[in-house]
Amino acid sequence: MSEHGQRLARAVAALTNTDALIVTNLGNVRYLTGYTGSNGIVVLSAERAVLVTDFRYQDDVEPLRAVLDVEILDRDIAGRTIEQLAEFAPGCSMIGFEGSMPYALVERLRALLPSDSQFVATDGLIETLRLVKSEAEIAATRHAANILEVVYTNIGQGQLVGRTEAAVAWEIERTIREAGFPALSFEPIVASGGHGALPHAEPRDVAIERGTLVVVDIGAQGESGYCSDCTRTFAAGGAPDPAAAEDYALVLSAQLAGLGAVRPGAVGGMVDATAREVIMAAGAGDLFGHGLGHGTGLEVHEGPTLRKESEDVLAPGNLVTVEPGLYRPGKWGIRIEDQVVVTAAGHEILTGFTKDLVETAG
């Protein structure tokens, strides 16, 4: 059985509280079927799995017929989804749906299906299946991570001073795409000086100044859809302010502590605490305001999570990031992030560029 066939079978086996499931989250649709279009719904039950999409994707979905039924319409795939469920009735009295499903579609279902049909929110059902990655998924992520080392090597050996953040971001995207990757995991973050104190800063048309720290957060998405994610912080044109270098060493210590806590059976909140305590002990806890990390996969933010309140228990095959940061408003930001896979023995780091503070030549 193909990998997508196995996923569909696991999804059916997970329908313990429902007779059928409507899958509208496109990440989940892709996970189950391999469908990459922008308009698709899967209807899943023990009797049948069907993908409903529109005519734009009629050639793309032909290979998918090996694992499930495919229906192609010229319009109103939501309406056909309702008809599919009506065909499953009266056997389907308990129907699951995802939070991405429009409320108007739920109401249309209620109007067409038998009055005793019940609708149950099932967010997390397919996402739970996605938590543990197969060897193929890990290999795809490793491939997407390898290009990031090339990008960071180019940055470290090149010039930052005098270039705009936006120009550096554009070169990052060009390098990834010219290497054959169809997409980025997210828009690159390139933030220098005080702008780096914004964790999700957008690149500006502002020149990078000598002596500033530059936060660079990037990711690539391969043809199979799996995302990489890695952050490094550079010193533009030479040594930074000694206080900035001290902060960098602190963040690196926290990152190494967090990595050391990633292992099977570890709870997300405890992994976060292990790294966070290093920064708190230095009196800088209020400068680290986000969680330590998140899962990755077909989406760059998935489960499991590594944050204060997380009760997620790590297992072999989980892909997570470990990314503590320290952000001094108006001065600088520092973040160091690796993407790792949880293994039976602990973890493997997929992102390989050095974590020493690289001082660019210019």
Residue pairs with C-beta under 8 A, 6 or more apart in sequence:
1 9
2 66
2 67
3 134
3 136
4 32
4 33
4 34
4 64
4 67
5 66
5 67
7 31
7 32
7 129
8 32
8 33
8 44
8 49
8 67
8 68
10 129
11 21
11 32
11 44
11 125
11 126
11 129
12 44
12 45
12 46
12 49
14 125
14 128
14 129
15 21
15 44
15 45
15 46
15 96
15 125
17 94
17 96
17 120
18 94
18 95
18 96
18 120
18 122
19 45
19 46
19 88
19 91
19 92
19 93
19 94
19 95
20 43
20 44
20 45
20 85
20 88
20 92
20 94
20 95
20 96
21 42
21 43
21 44
21 45
21 95
21 96
21 97
21 122
21 125
22 41
22 42
22 43
22 44
22 81
22 85
22 95
22 96
22 97
22 98
22 101
23 29
23 32
23 41
23 42
23 43
23 44
23 98
23 126
24 41
24 97
24 98
24 100
24 101
24 102
25 98
25 99
25 100
25 126
26 38
26 40
27 298
27 299
28 42
28 98
28 126
28 127
28 130
29 35
29 40
29 41
29 42
29 51
30 36
30 225
30 298
31 126
31 129
31 130
31 297
31 298
32 42
32 44
32 49
32 126
33 40
33 42
33 51
33 64
33 67
33 68
34 63
34 64
34 67
35 51
35 53
35 57
35 60
35 61
35 64
36 60
36 225
37 53
37 56
37 57
37 60
37 61
39 53
39 54
39 56
39 57
39 77
40 51
40 52
40 53
40 57
40 77
41 51
41 52
41 53
41 77
41 78
41 81
42 49
42 50
42 51
42 52
42 68
43 49
43 50
43 52
43 81
43 84
43 85
43 88
45 88
45 91
45 92
47 88
47 91
48 69
48 88
49 67
49 68
49 69
50 68
50 69
50 70
50 71
50 84
51 61
51 64
51 68
51 69
51 70
51 71
52 71
52 73
52 77
52 80
52 81
52 84
53 61
53 70
53 71
53 72
53 73
53 77
54 72
54 73
54 74
54 75
54 77
55 72
55 73
55 74
57 72
58 72
61 70
61 72
62 70
64 70
71 80
71 84
73 80
78 102
78 105
78 108
79 108
81 105
82 105
82 108
82 109
82 112
82 113
83 112
85 92
85 95
85 109
85 112
85 113
86 112
86 113
89 113
89 114
89 117
90 114
92 113
92 117
93 114
93 116
93 117
93 118
94 117
94 118
94 120
95 109
95 113
95 117
95 118
95 119
95 120
96 119
96 120
96 121
96 122
96 125
97 106
97 119
97 120
97 121
97 122
98 121
98 122
98 123
98 126
99 121
99 123
106 119
109 117
109 119
110 117
110 119
127 302
127 303
128 303
130 297
130 298
130 302
130 303
131 295
131 302
131 303
131 304
131 315
131 317
131 318
132 315
132 316
132 317
132 318
133 141
133 297
133 317
133 318
133 319
133 341
134 317
136 224
137 224
137 226
137 297
137 319
138 317
138 319
138 341
140 222
140 224
140 225
140 226
141 226
141 227
141 228
141 296
141 297
141 319
141 339
141 341
141 350
142 350
143 222
144 181
144 185
144 219
144 220
144 221
144 222
144 226
144 227
144 228
145 220
145 228
145 230
145 339
145 350
145 351
145 352
146 352
147 175
147 176
147 179
147 181
147 220
147 228
148 218
148 219
148 220
148 228
148 230
148 351
148 353
149 351
149 352
149 353
150 175
150 179
151 172
151 175
151 176
151 218
152 216
152 230
152 232
152 353
153 353
154 171
154 175
155 168
155 172
155 216
155 232
155 234
155 360
156 234
156 353
156 358
156 360
157 360
157 361
158 360
158 361
158 362
159 360
159 361
159 362
160 168
160 192
160 208
160 214
160 234
160 236
160 237
160 360
160 362
161 208
161 209
161 210
161 236
161 237
161 360
161 362
162 207
162 208
162 362
163 207
163 208
164 203
164 204
164 205
164 206
164 207
164 208
165 190
165 191
165 192
165 195
165 203
165 204
165 205
165 206
165 208
165 214
166 190
166 203
166 204
166 205
168 190
168 203
168 208
168 214
168 216
169 187
169 188
169 189
169 190
169 203
172 188
172 190
172 216
172 218
173 184
173 188
176 184
176 218
176 220
177 184
179 220
181 220
181 221
181 222
181 223
182 221
182 222
182 223
183 220
183 221
184 218
184 219
184 220
184 221
185 218
185 219
185 220
185 221
185 227
185 228
185 229
185 296
185 300
186 219
186 229
186 300
187 202
188 203
188 216
188 217
188 218
189 200
189 201
189 202
189 203
189 215
189 216
189 217
189 218
189 231
190 203
190 214
190 215
190 216
191 198
191 201
191 203
191 214
191 215
191 333
192 206
192 208
192 209
192 212
192 213
192 214
192 215
192 236
193 208
193 209
193 212
193 213
193 331
193 332
194 329
194 330
194 331
194 332
195 201
195 204
195 206
195 333
196 212
196 213
196 214
196 215
196 233
196 327
196 332
196 333
196 334
197 327
197 328
197 329
197 330
197 331
197 332
197 333
198 327
198 333
199 289
199 290
199 325
199 327
199 333
199 335
201 215
201 333
208 214
208 236
209 236
210 236
210 237
210 238
211 235
211 236
211 237
211 238
211 239
211 240
211 241
212 235
212 236
212 240
212 332
213 233
213 234
213 235
213 236
213 240
213 244
213 248
213 332
213 333
213 334
214 233
214 234
214 235
214 236
215 231
215 233
215 333
215 334
215 335
216 231
216 232
216 233
216 234
217 229
217 230
217 231
217 335
217 337
218 229
218 230
218 231
219 227
219 228
219 229
219 230
219 300
220 227
220 228
221 227
221 228
221 300
225 298
226 296
226 297
226 298
227 296
227 297
227 298
227 299
227 300
228 296
228 339
228 350
228 351
229 296
229 300
229 321
229 337
229 339
230 337
230 338
230 339
230 351
230 353
231 323
231 335
231 336
231 337
232 336
232 337
232 353
232 355
232 358
233 248
233 251
233 333
233 334
233 335
233 336
233 357
234 357
234 358
234 359
234 360
235 244
235 245
235 357
235 358
235 359
235 360
236 360
237 359
237 360
237 361
237 362
238 359
239 245
239 359
240 248
240 332
240 357
240 359
241 332
244 331
244 332
244 334
245 357
247 284
247 326
247 328
247 332
247 334
248 334
248 357
250 278
250 279
250 282
250 284
250 326
251 279
251 324
251 325
251 326
251 334
251 335
251 336
252 336
252 355
253 278
254 275
254 276
254 278
254 279
254 288
254 324
255 275
255 322
255 323
255 324
255 336
255 337
255 338
255 355
257 274
257 275
257 277
257 278
258 271
258 272
258 274
258 275
258 292
258 293
258 306
258 322
258 324
259 322
259 338
259 340
259 347
259 349
260 274
261 270
261 271
261 274
261 275
262 271
262 314
262 320
262 322
262 340
262 342
262 346
262 347
263 314
263 342
263 346
263 347
264 314
264 315
264 316
264 342
264 343
264 344
264 346
265 313
265 314
265 315
266 313
266 314
267 310
267 311
267 312
267 313
267 314
268 304
268 305
268 306
268 307
268 310
268 311
268 312
268 313
268 314
269 306
269 307
269 308
269 309
269 310
269 311
271 292
271 293
271 306
271 314
271 322
272 291
272 292
272 293
272 306
272 307
272 308
272 310
273 308
275 292
275 322
275 324
276 285
276 288
276 292
276 308
276 324
278 324
279 285
279 287
279 288
279 324
279 326
284 326
287 326
287 327
287 328
288 324
288 325
288 326
288 327
289 327
290 307
290 325
291 305
291 306
291 307
291 308
291 310
292 306
292 307
292 322
292 323
292 324
293 305
293 306
293 307
293 320
293 321
293 322
293 323
293 337
294 301
294 302
294 303
294 305
294 306
294 307
294 320
294 321
295 301
295 302
295 303
295 304
295 305
295 318
295 319
295 320
296 302
296 319
296 320
296 321
296 339
297 319
303 312
304 310
304 312
304 313
304 314
304 318
304 320
305 312
306 312
306 320
306 321
306 322
314 320
314 342
315 342
316 342
316 343
316 344
317 341
317 342
318 341
318 342
319 339
319 340
319 341
319 342
319 350
320 339
320 340
320 342
321 337
321 338
321 339
321 340
322 337
322 338
322 340
323 335
323 336
323 337
323 338
324 335
324 336
325 333
325 334
325 335
325 336
326 333
326 334
326 335
327 333
327 334
336 355
337 351
338 349
338 350
338 351
338 355
339 349
339 350
339 351
340 347
340 348
340 349
340 350
341 347
341 348
341 350
